[in-house]
Each structure stands twice: as C-alpha cells, then as structure tokens.
Amino acid sequence: QEQLVESGGGLVQPGGSLRLSCVASGSISIYGMGWYRQVPGTQRELVATITSSGTTVYVDSVKGRFTISRDNAKKTLYLRMNSLKPEDTAVYFCFRESAYGPGFWGQGTQVTVSS
C-alpha cells in the first residue's frame, strides 16, 4: 500500500510563497502525480499534474504562479506556490496514479493565505 505524506503548508500573507512536498513510500518514477485542493463544503479540484516524463498541466487560476515538479530519486513531488492569494486557501492533497486501481492520496496539508 503506497503512502504519501505532504508537508510545507501553513499560514502566509497574500503575495507570499510556500513550497509543498509530498514524499512517497515507494518508487514514483513510472507514475503520473498531481496536486489537488479542497475547501470544506466544496469538491476537490485539480491544481496541477505532472506525467512520468515531466509534462505538466495547470488549472488556469494558478498558471504563472505555481510550479509542479518531481524528484524521482527522492520519491518526492513538489508544488512551488508564489504570489499566493486568499482564494488559494484550501487543504492541498498529493495524488499518485495506480496501474490497477483508483490511485493513492495523501492526508493533506492546510494552506491559509490571510493578512
């Protein structure tokens, strides 16, 4: 059973930056991965994805501000978030694809953007 552990969330002022990390218990090199976020009472939404070959996709609201990256040797997925806005406030979840089922989720890390 794959385990994903996110870290790096916290409270930041508008315009600030954070870097989220997601460490996997197993190899990630052949899997697509992504970051999602969820505000209580709403559906979880895609933020960014990255394929095993490094191709990235972003939701329009974060393009130019967020960067997803991966370090396969460290089994770690990253999300660099710059120019943060209050509407970025959410719980951020890491996701790893699975060849045999629905994939794996981390437990989430809270990001709060507020002055």
Disulfide bonds with the S-S distance in Angstrom:
Cys22-Cys94 2.06
